Amino acid sequence: MSSTPIDSWAVDLAEVTFIHPWAGSEGIMALVAIVLWLLWHAWQIRHEAKEFQDELDKYGTPENIKNSIDGG
């Protein structure tokens, strides 16, 4: 089973069009990778913002902030 049009290396390499599988799909793969990367960043920003808000709700009372500033 061959994923390229080459059955034997005993050919004129000047006539060979491509020697790797999925030739021509590099653009689609790059686009998929960029979209996944952007989706990951969006998820990460939302996740960190929620975590920050949860911690702010838990520890960010005026009394806690005053105690932190005053050192007591």
Secondary structure, DSSP 8 states (H G I E B T S, - for coil): --SSS-S-S-S-GGG----STTTT-HHHHHHHHHHHHHHHHHHHHHHHHHHHHHHHHHH--HHHHHHHHHT-
